[in-house]
């Protein structure tokens, strides 16, 4: 099996191997910088779509990954082995506590809740707190954003649209709806797998169309205020490429550049679903994704 890294190289469309030589379970990833390393949390797909654990890894170069252990492991209730637990995203509260956010669901995807867990260190272990439907709204794919000590939750609600919520001061619930975005072609719904960055005066919000396991042309929108107004949705990658056969999970600021972090889901072998990580050019409120066979983090500086 080829891996996505080697000598600091990242090869989009292959899998990452960790320091044990095993496939790194970085699916549906959440990632943040901690000191001189990036910490990442991913869905452990060794049991297919059912929950086993949220795996934690760390890296100095986004290419070589060290397994840090199971940050949150299956137990009971929302996080029992028969449940769907996806899209781990993590923020550190101003008081230093780490808070993990999760898409919590049942086998029929009818629960549609956001779950919360806390830990004293980024790799965990995390203690599961519980789940909710924010203000009664369904919540499936999620993302997070933080600015000036304030946390935000991005949540896909196909009944109403893509919500940007401001989190409560303890980060364990939502305090208000900042904005709700919908597709201009289908105004009754929004986008899933959302991620948000800020570059200069512009916020850029990225998402994937609601096509199930089928890949699509991912889109982005921009604003100078989180409350909007938000621009019409635009393509990230050349139209028709289905975002190079991937679904966005995170757009990660790295130095002066950005990295598009996506999943190429293999429904028949989720454990080995390849990673599609590419440099993303973000300039003047516009984002452009181009294919590279291989690259290094030094290419961003």
N, C-alpha and C positions, 0 to 999 in steps of 0.2 A: 504494500500500500504506500502510495506517495503521501508525503505530508506537505502542509502549507508553508513550512518554514525550513530553513537550513542555512547556516551561516548568516543569520539575520534576514534571509530572504522570505518574503511572503508571496505565495503563489495562489492567486485567486482561483476558486473552483476546485480546490483540494481540501483535505482535512488537516487540522493541526494535530500533531502528536505531542503529548506532554513528556515530562522528564522520566516517566515510567515506561515510555514507548507505547502508551495507550492513546486511543482517540480522545482528544480533549473535548469534553461535553460543554461546548461554548455556544449552544443553540439558544436562540431567543435572548441573547446576552444583555447583561447590564455591565457597565465598566466605568471605572473612575481612577484617577491618579491618587496614589497614597505614598507620599515621600518620593523615593526614586523609582518606584515600580507602579505599574498598572495592576489593579485588582479587578478581576472579572468573575461574574457569576452566570452560570448557564444551566439550562435544563438537562438533567441526566436522562437520556433517552434509552438507557439499557433495558428498560421494561416497556419499550414502545412509547405510546402516548400516555401511559399511566405513571403516576408519580413514584419516584424512588428517592430522589434528592435534588437539591440545588447544589451543584458542584462549584467550588471556588478555586480559582487559579490566579497566579501572578506572573508578571513578565516585565523585563526591563526594556524590551525592544518590540513588543507586539508580535514577535515571531517565535520565540522559545518560551514555553509555558511550564511553570512549576505547579503541581497539584497541591493545593492547600487543604483539601479535605471536603467533606460534605458540610456546607454551611447550614443547611436545613434539611433534615432527613424525615422520611415518611414516619408518621406516628398514628394519629387518629383524627376523626372529625374532618375538617376541611383539607387536611394534609395526610389523609389515609392513603394506602397504596392503590385504592380503586378510584382515586380522584384525578382530575386534570389540574396541574399546577404549573403555570407557564409564565414567561416574560419577567424573570426576576430583575428588578431595578432597585438600586440602593442609593440612599442619600445619607450624609452625616449631619445630624442636627447640630445647631450651634453649641449645645452642651456636650458634644462629643459622642453621643449615642448614635449607633448606626441603625438605620431603619430600612428594611427590605419590603418592597411592594411586589405583589404577585397577582396574576390572573387566576382566580379560583373558580373551578367549574366541576360539573358532574359529567358523566359519559355522554349525556345528550346535549351538553352545552346550554343547559337551561338555567343554571344557577347564576352565572354571569356576575361575579362579585370581585371586589378587590380585597386582597388580604394584606395583613401587616405583621411584621416580625421585627424583633430588635436584638441587638448584640452590642457588646462592649468593644469588639474589635472587628475589622472588616471581614475576616475569614470566618467569623462566628465562633462558637455555635450560636445560631439565632433561636430565640424563643418566640414561638408563634403566638400572636395576640388575638387575632380574630379577623373577621371580614365584614364588609358592608356593601350595599349598593349606594353609591354616593347620591344623597338627596333622592333616593329611590330609583335612580337611573341604572340601567344595566351597564356593566363594565366588563369588557373582554380585554383585547390587547391594550397594554398600557405603556407609558413612558413617564419620565420624571425630568424636572428642570429645577435649578436652584439659582437664586440671585440675591445678593445682599442678605443672606441668612433666611430668606423666604423660600419655601419649597412649593413646587407645583406638581400636580398630577395630570397627565394627559390620558384620557380614557375614551375608548371607542364605544359608542352607544348607537347601534344601527337603527334604533327607533327615532332618535333625535339628532344625532350628529356626533362630531368629535369635540369633546369637552376639554377645556383647560380649566382646571380647578386650582384655586389657591388652597394649600394645606393649612390645617389648624396649627397653632404654635407648637404643639407636641408632635406634629407630623403624622399623627395616628388617625386622621380623619380629614374631611374637607371642610373648609370654612365658607367658600363662595365659588360660584361659577364666574370665571373671568371672561370667557368667550365660548361660543359653540359654533363650530365650522361645519359647513356642508359642501358637498360637491356641487359645482354650478350646473352640471349636466343632469344630476339626479339630486335635487335639493333636499330630499327627505333623509339622506344618509351622509356620513362623512368618510373618513379614511381610517384604516386600522394600522397597527404597529407604528404608532406615532413617536417621533423624536424631535426635539427642539434645541436649537442653538442660537447664540447671539453673536453677530459679527458687526462691530462698529455700532451704527444706529439701527441696524436691521435685525429683527428676529426672523429665523427661517424655520418653518415647521414642515417636516417630511412625513409621508405616509404611503400606505399601500392600498390599492383598491380591494373591495370586498369580493374576492373571487375564490375563496376557500383555499384548497391546496394548489390551484392553478396560479402560476405566476403572472404578473402584469407589469405595465409601465408605471412605476412608482412616481409620485408627484411631490411638489413642494409649493408652499405659499409664503409670502413675506408680509411683515408689518413693522411699524416703528413703535408700536405699543401692543402689549399682550392682549389688550381688549379689542384691538383692531382699529381701523378696518384692515382686513386681510386681503391681499391681492388675489386675482384669479390663479387657480392651480396651474403649475407648469411642469414639464417633464424634467426629471433629473438626468436621465441618460437618453441616447437617441431613441426616438419613438419606434416601437416595434421590436426592440431588443429585450423587452420584458425586464428592464433594468439588469441586463446581462444575466438573465435567468436567476434572479434573486429577489428576496424581500428585505427591505431595510429593517434593521433592528435598532441601530444607534448611529448617529453621526457624532464622531468623537473629535473634539479639538485637540490637536497635538502640535505643540510649539506654535508656529505661525500658520500652520496648515490644518487640514481636517481629513479624517478618514471615514469613508463610508463602510459601515460594518453590516453585512447582509447574510442571510441564510439562503441556501439553495436546497429547499426541503425535498427529501427523498421519502415519500410517504410509506414505501415498502421497507425502508431501512433507515428510520429516523436517527438511529445511533450514529450512522456514518454520513449524515447530511453534510455536504461540503460547505465551507466558508467562502464567501465572496467579499473580500476586504480590499478596497481600492482607495487611492488618494482622491479626494474630492476638492475641486477648485471652487472656492467661495470668495466672491469679490463683488463689491458694490451691490449687495443684495441679490446676487445671482449665483446659482450653484450649477456646476457642470461635472458630470462623471464620464470618464473615458476608460476604456479597457487597457490593462497592462498584464502581460504574461507573468511578470514578477517585479517586485520592487522592495525597497528597504525604507525603514523609517527615516533614514538620513535624506531620502529624496524629498521630504516635506520641508526641510530647512534650507 
